[in-house]
Amino acid sequence: MLSRQILTQISQALHAARGLTLYRGIMEDPVCGAMVVFLEKVASQAPLEQILDSYGEIFRLLSVQAIVAQEKPVGDAWQNHLLNLILYQDNPFSEAAASAPYEQLSCSLKQAAMWDLNKLQVLHRIEAGAALASLLKMEDESFLAGCLPLWDDLHIVSETGRYDRPKARELKEMLSGRGNWSACLEALAAYYRCAGSGIFGRYGAFRWVSRYEKLEGIDEPDPVCLEELIGYQAQRQEVVANTEKFLAGLPANNILLYGDRGTGKSSTVKALLNCYQTRGLRLIEVPKSALGDYPLIIRKLRGKSLRFILFVDDLSFEDSEVEYKELKAVLEGGLEVRPDNVLIYATSNRRHLVREHFSDRGSAGDGDGDLRAGDTVQEKLSLADRFGIMVLFVMPDRSLYLDIVRGLAEQRGIDIPGSDLDKKALLWATWHNGRSGRTARQFIDDLSGELGKQKNNKFS
């Protein structure tokens, strides 16, 4: 039989799992559910095969989570997973703390959260490996205990530069090192207030999924940084200045970035996230077809302490598409006011977002044409006018194109004579898509691969 101490720990953990209030949604997590099954089987002294099976399921699930998280854990894999659930799962306390200062939260809400933190701390202390090893010894199966895989060092650290969450790690370390978690309630509320609750605390980039009417977190957003982008500094500074006003809570404008293809319009917007995520900026990609979902989106964002940019990429409309009328209401003129914590940044290759035909400007009453052709023209042109700021990106001249190439080559550590680099870059532009920032990057990608191939052949 198991020792009285282990049985007591297991009994306390089961009571803790069943006694949660605000944080009870945590127990719907597959890993937590598997842990409860394991503890119940150990407590009831089920057959060893069933206990081993439930233990193996926990290990499998934690292995999957380690691949997804790609971080150095605080504590073992189970403890780190539980801490992540506390930080990233939505519940009434986290939502309230993210929306209002700690002093404004009700006493009942705080008391319930303290109660839950004490319960969760009991679950955090579980040493399932020790309990199973003890059970195996009792069953005279000690040879298995030494080979039993434990989750004390089960993690994978990313090498892709995934966004680091220093505040999250700091809070996890605080909880892990405290003897009384309820004493950390105010610090936890401050974290929610700064980083956001639920999905907004876990991710910085999102896409709107119309089919399910939900935001979907993006695990690995484009890592492009403003410092890496070369050229178009005046244009980017205008976007950055507006964004910093927005983050400071000052009046700011929606922005249309338009101009030639491959000039870095989309990269500029995506780079804002990597620069300002730690200051509370979140980026939400909204497809053109979902612009009618705007009321649903702002309903999810209104009242939150974070700042959100709705990013509409490659925006343009044929004259037969009516979504542009919905976008006009989104930008300005709809009955529902856009909240102060939401802006729209769009990119387009067109200055006038709705395609216009010469027939639109024909004489009134001409054949079957529009009797009020001037009104039609004004309606189509008014869409772009509703963006407060319009930033133009034009195709680079020869000098700027080569500056971009040289800058990218320096970032990649490519060391070849400048004249040779220029010659290759201009030839590449001639044979491919013309001069642009995208063409420069594609050239550098190809050159890097070729140089790497030559290096490998040299040492093979």
LINKAQUI-V597892 format. One record per residue. N is the residue number from 0. RES is the residue in three letters. SS is DSSP state (H for helix, E for strand, L for the rest). PSI is psi as a letter, one per 20 degrees, with the letter a starting at -180 (none if undefined). Layout:
n={N,N}
res={RES,RES}
ss={SS,SS}
psi={PSI,PSI}
This chain:
n={0,1,2,3,4,5,6,7,8,9,10,11,12,13,14,15,16,17,18,19,20,21,22,23,24,25,26,27,28,29,30,31,32,33,34,35,36,37,38,39,40,41,42,43,44,45,46,47,48,49,50,51,52,53,54,55,56,57,58,59,60,61,62,63,64,65,66,67,68,69,70,71,72,73,74,75,76,77,78,79,80,81,82,83,84,85,86,87,88,89,90,91,92,93,94,95,96,97,98,99,100,101,102,103,104,105,106,107,108,109,110,111,112,113,114,115,116,117,118,119,120,121,122,123,124,125,126,127,128,129,130,131,132,133,134,135,136,137,138,139,140,141,142,143,144,145,146,147,148,149,150,151,152,153,154,155,156,157,158,159,160,161,162,163,164,165,166,167,168,169,170,171,172,173,174,175,176,177,178,179,180,181,182,183,184,185,186,187,188,189,190,191,192,193,194,195,196,197,198,199,200,201,202,203,204,205,206,207,208,209,210,211,212,213,214,215,216,217,218,219,220,221,222,223,224,225,226,227,228,229,230,231,232,233,234,235,236,237,238,239,240,241,242,243,244,245,246,247,248,249,250,251,252,253,254,255,256,257,258,259,260,261,262,263,264,265,266,267,268,269,270,271,272,273,274,275,276,277,278,279,280,281,282,283,284,285,286,287,288,289,290,291,292,293,294,295,296,297,298,299,300,301,302,303,304,305,306,307,308,309,310,311,312,313,314,315,316,317,318,319,320,321,322,323,324,325,326,327,328,329,330,331,332,333,334,335,336,337,338,339,340,341,342,343,344,345,346,347,348,349,350,351,352,353,354,355,356,357,358,359,360,361,362,363,364,365,366,367,368,369,370,371,372,373,374,375,376,377,378,379,380,381,382,383,384,385,386,387,388,389,390,391,392,393,394,395,396,397,398,399,400,401,402,403,404,405,406,407,408,409,410,411,412,413,414,415,416,417,418,419,420,421,422,423,424,425,426,427,428,429,430,431,432,433,434,435,436,437,438,439,440,441,442,443,444,445,446,447,448,449,450,451,452,453,454,455,456,457,458,459}
res={MET,LEU,SER,ARG,GLN,ILE,LEU,THR,GLN,ILE,SER,GLN,ALA,LEU,HIS,ALA,ALA,ARG,GLY,LEU,THR,LEU,TYR,ARG,GLY,ILE,MET,GLU,ASP,PRO,VAL,CYS,GLY,ALA,MET,VAL,VAL,PHE,LEU,GLU,LYS,VAL,ALA,SER,GLN,ALA,PRO,LEU,GLU,GLN,ILE,LEU,ASP,SER,TYR,GLY,GLU,ILE,PHE,ARG,LEU,LEU,SER,VAL,GLN,ALA,ILE,VAL,ALA,GLN,GLU,LYS,PRO,VAL,GLY,ASP,ALA,TRP,GLN,ASN,HIS,LEU,LEU,ASN,LEU,ILE,LEU,TYR,GLN,ASP,ASN,PRO,PHE,SER,GLU,ALA,ALA,ALA,SER,ALA,PRO,TYR,GLU,GLN,LEU,SER,CYS,SER,LEU,LYS,GLN,ALA,ALA,MET,TRP,ASP,LEU,ASN,LYS,LEU,GLN,VAL,LEU,HIS,ARG,ILE,GLU,ALA,GLY,ALA,ALA,LEU,ALA,SER,LEU,LEU,LYS,MET,GLU,ASP,GLU,SER,PHE,LEU,ALA,GLY,CYS,LEU,PRO,LEU,TRP,ASP,ASP,LEU,HIS,ILE,VAL,SER,GLU,THR,GLY,ARG,TYR,ASP,ARG,PRO,LYS,ALA,ARG,GLU,LEU,LYS,GLU,MET,LEU,SER,GLY,ARG,GLY,ASN,TRP,SER,ALA,CYS,LEU,GLU,ALA,LEU,ALA,ALA,TYR,TYR,ARG,CYS,ALA,GLY,SER,GLY,ILE,PHE,GLY,ARG,TYR,GLY,ALA,PHE,ARG,TRP,VAL,SER,ARG,TYR,GLU,LYS,LEU,GLU,GLY,ILE,ASP,GLU,PRO,ASP,PRO,VAL,CYS,LEU,GLU,GLU,LEU,ILE,GLY,TYR,GLN,ALA,GLN,ARG,GLN,GLU,VAL,VAL,ALA,ASN,THR,GLU,LYS,PHE,LEU,ALA,GLY,LEU,PRO,ALA,ASN,ASN,ILE,LEU,LEU,TYR,GLY,ASP,ARG,GLY,THR,GLY,LYS,SER,SER,THR,VAL,LYS,ALA,LEU,LEU,ASN,CYS,TYR,GLN,THR,ARG,GLY,LEU,ARG,LEU,ILE,GLU,VAL,PRO,LYS,SER,ALA,LEU,GLY,ASP,TYR,PRO,LEU,ILE,ILE,ARG,LYS,LEU,ARG,GLY,LYS,SER,LEU,ARG,PHE,ILE,LEU,PHE,VAL,ASP,ASP,LEU,SER,PHE,GLU,ASP,SER,GLU,VAL,GLU,TYR,LYS,GLU,LEU,LYS,ALA,VAL,LEU,GLU,GLY,GLY,LEU,GLU,VAL,ARG,PRO,ASP,ASN,VAL,LEU,ILE,TYR,ALA,THR,SER,ASN,ARG,ARG,HIS,LEU,VAL,ARG,GLU,HIS,PHE,SER,ASP,ARG,GLY,SER,ALA,GLY,ASP,GLY,ASP,GLY,ASP,LEU,ARG,ALA,GLY,ASP,THR,VAL,GLN,GLU,LYS,LEU,SER,LEU,ALA,ASP,ARG,PHE,GLY,ILE,MET,VAL,LEU,PHE,VAL,MET,PRO,ASP,ARG,SER,LEU,TYR,LEU,ASP,ILE,VAL,ARG,GLY,LEU,ALA,GLU,GLN,ARG,GLY,ILE,ASP,ILE,PRO,GLY,SER,ASP,LEU,ASP,LYS,LYS,ALA,LEU,LEU,TRP,ALA,THR,TRP,HIS,ASN,GLY,ARG,SER,GLY,ARG,THR,ALA,ARG,GLN,PHE,ILE,ASP,ASP,LEU,SER,GLY,GLU,LEU,GLY,LYS,GLN,LYS,ASN,ASN,LYS,PHE,SER}
ss={L,L,L,H,H,H,H,H,H,H,H,H,H,H,H,H,H,H,L,L,L,L,L,H,H,H,H,H,L,H,H,H,H,H,H,H,H,H,H,H,H,H,H,L,L,L,L,H,H,H,H,H,H,H,H,H,H,H,H,H,H,H,H,H,H,H,H,H,H,L,L,L,L,L,L,L,H,H,H,H,H,H,H,H,H,H,H,H,L,L,L,H,H,H,H,H,H,H,H,L,L,H,H,H,L,L,H,H,H,H,H,H,H,H,H,H,H,H,H,H,H,H,H,H,L,L,L,H,H,H,H,H,H,H,H,H,H,H,L,L,L,H,H,H,H,H,H,L,L,L,L,L,L,L,L,L,L,L,L,L,L,L,L,L,L,H,H,H,H,H,H,H,H,H,H,H,H,L,L,L,H,H,H,H,H,H,H,H,H,H,H,H,H,H,H,L,L,L,H,H,H,H,L,L,E,E,E,E,E,L,L,L,L,E,E,E,E,L,L,L,L,L,L,L,L,H,H,H,L,L,L,L,H,H,H,H,H,H,H,H,H,H,H,H,H,H,H,L,L,L,L,L,L,L,E,E,E,E,E,L,L,L,L,L,H,H,H,H,H,H,H,H,H,H,H,H,H,H,H,L,E,E,E,E,E,L,L,H,H,H,H,H,H,H,H,H,H,H,H,H,H,L,L,L,L,L,E,E,E,E,E,E,L,L,L,L,E,L,L,L,L,L,H,H,H,H,H,H,H,H,H,L,L,L,L,L,L,L,L,L,L,E,E,E,E,E,E,E,L,L,L,L,L,E,L,L,L,H,H,H,H,L,L,L,L,L,L,L,L,L,L,L,H,H,H,H,H,H,H,H,H,H,H,H,H,L,L,L,E,E,E,E,E,L,L,L,L,H,H,H,H,H,H,H,H,H,H,H,H,H,H,H,L,L,L,L,L,H,H,H,H,H,H,H,H,H,H,H,H,H,H,L,L,L,L,L,H,H,H,H,H,H,H,H,H,H,H,H,H,H,H,H,H,H,H,H,H,H,H,L}
psi={q,q,q,h,g,g,h,g,g,g,g,h,g,g,h,g,h,i,j,q,e,h,j,h,h,h,i,i,p,h,g,g,g,h,g,g,g,g,h,h,h,g,h,j,l,r,q,h,h,h,g,h,g,h,g,h,g,g,g,g,h,h,g,g,h,h,g,g,g,l,q,p,q,o,b,a,h,g,g,h,g,g,h,h,g,h,h,i,p,q,r,h,g,h,g,g,h,h,i,q,q,h,h,i,q,q,h,g,g,g,g,h,g,g,g,h,h,h,g,h,h,g,h,h,i,p,m,h,g,g,g,g,g,g,g,h,h,h,j,k,l,h,h,h,h,h,i,p,p,q,k,i,l,n,q,p,p,q,j,j,k,q,p,q,m,h,h,g,h,g,h,g,h,g,g,h,i,q,i,o,h,h,i,j,g,h,h,g,h,h,g,g,h,g,i,r,q,c,h,h,h,h,q,h,q,r,q,p,o,h,h,j,l,r,p,p,q,o,g,n,r,p,j,p,q,h,h,i,p,p,r,k,h,g,g,h,h,g,g,g,g,h,h,h,g,g,h,i,j,r,p,r,q,q,p,o,o,r,a,q,q,k,j,j,g,h,h,g,g,h,h,h,g,i,h,j,h,i,j,j,p,q,p,o,p,o,q,h,i,j,h,i,j,g,h,h,g,h,h,h,h,p,i,q,i,r,p,p,p,o,o,o,q,l,p,q,q,q,i,i,p,i,h,h,h,h,h,g,h,g,g,p,i,r,h,p,p,p,q,i,j,p,r,p,p,q,q,q,i,p,g,o,h,p,p,p,q,h,h,h,j,r,q,p,j,o,c,j,a,p,h,m,h,h,h,g,g,h,g,h,h,i,g,h,i,i,p,h,p,p,p,p,o,q,p,q,a,g,g,h,g,h,g,g,g,h,g,h,g,g,h,i,k,p,n,q,p,h,h,g,g,g,g,g,g,h,g,g,h,g,i,d,k,r,p,r,h,g,g,g,g,h,g,h,g,g,g,g,g,g,h,h,g,h,g,h,h,h,j,none}
